[in-house]
Amino acid sequence: MLNMISVSIPTPLRKLTKGASSVSVEGSTIREILYNLEFGYPGIQERLLTPDNSLRTFINIYVNDEDIRFLDDLDTPVKETDVITILPAIAGG
């Protein structure tokens, strides 16, 4: 059984979610969440993943407050009580 997970959407991607700052998506891993996010909101996955389906270097994804790169990356398991946050890296000078 898949969990419904809350995914926080950053402002630059909200045009793909019809302005929603948070959406609920089914999945048991980050990979499944992103796949189902693309199914519901076409075009979002190409902004998050490279053509070989790895996380783009300027995108950070957190499960609760843990960066998935320090967990199991896209195979990080999630449960219904988790909150997924997508954050583009910010550069400045």
VMD Tcl script that draws the C-alpha trace (Angstrom):
set ca {
  {0.00 0.00 0.00}
  {1.33 3.40 -0.98}
  {1.36 6.37 1.34}
  {-0.01 9.83 0.57}
  {2.92 12.15 1.20}
  {2.88 15.94 1.46}
  {5.36 17.55 -0.94}
  {6.32 21.20 -0.50}
  {6.75 22.87 -3.90}
  {9.20 25.78 -4.32}
  {7.93 29.00 -5.87}
  {9.72 28.52 -9.26}
  {7.88 25.20 -9.82}
  {4.42 26.29 -8.67}
  {3.38 27.22 -12.21}
  {3.41 23.46 -12.86}
  {1.21 22.75 -9.82}
  {-1.34 25.45 -10.69}
  {0.04 27.65 -7.91}
  {-0.13 25.02 -5.16}
  {2.62 25.37 -2.56}
  {2.04 21.82 -1.34}
  {0.61 18.73 -3.02}
  {-0.15 15.19 -1.84}
  {1.48 12.41 -3.82}
  {1.49 8.62 -3.43}
  {4.73 6.74 -3.00}
  {6.95 4.75 -0.67}
  {10.31 6.18 -1.86}
  {11.45 9.55 -3.17}
  {11.81 7.98 -6.63}
  {8.14 6.90 -6.59}
  {7.09 10.30 -5.27}
  {8.88 12.06 -8.16}
  {7.44 9.63 -10.72}
  {3.90 10.22 -9.43}
  {4.52 13.95 -9.16}
  {5.35 13.95 -12.88}
  {2.19 11.96 -13.63}
  {0.05 14.56 -11.87}
  {2.08 17.62 -12.87}
  {3.77 17.02 -16.26}
  {7.09 18.77 -16.76}
  {8.15 18.89 -13.13}
  {10.42 15.83 -13.25}
  {12.68 17.26 -15.97}
  {13.37 20.21 -13.69}
  {14.34 17.91 -10.82}
  {16.13 15.01 -12.52}
  {18.81 14.70 -15.17}
  {18.11 12.68 -18.35}
  {19.67 9.61 -16.64}
  {17.19 10.02 -13.74}
  {19.58 11.26 -11.07}
  {18.88 14.31 -8.94}
  {20.09 17.56 -10.53}
  {23.00 19.06 -8.60}
  {21.17 22.34 -7.94}
  {18.08 20.63 -6.49}
  {17.89 19.58 -2.84}
  {15.20 17.27 -1.54}
  {14.57 16.83 2.17}
  {12.56 14.21 4.06}
  {11.52 16.07 7.18}
  {14.77 18.00 7.65}
  {17.17 15.36 6.28}
  {18.86 15.84 2.88}
  {18.21 12.69 0.83}
  {21.81 12.78 -0.43}
  {22.84 11.78 3.11}
  {20.16 9.09 3.30}
  {19.43 6.68 0.42}
  {19.18 9.39 -2.25}
  {16.21 8.71 -4.56}
  {15.63 5.35 -2.88}
  {15.03 6.99 0.51}
  {11.89 5.43 1.98}
  {9.05 7.68 3.08}
  {6.00 7.21 5.27}
  {2.72 9.03 5.46}
  {3.79 11.29 8.31}
  {6.87 12.55 6.41}
  {7.05 15.92 4.71}
  {9.05 16.17 1.49}
  {10.56 19.56 0.69}
  {12.02 20.39 -2.72}
  {14.47 23.30 -2.62}
  {16.45 24.67 -5.53}
  {19.96 25.69 -4.50}
  {20.40 29.44 -4.23}
  {23.55 31.13 -5.45}
  {24.44 34.72 -5.00}
  {27.24 37.09 -4.74}
}
mol new
graphics top color blue
foreach p $ca { graphics top sphere $p radius 0.5 }
foreach p [lrange $ca 0 end-1] q [lrange $ca 1 end] { graphics top cylinder $p $q radius 0.2 }
display resetview
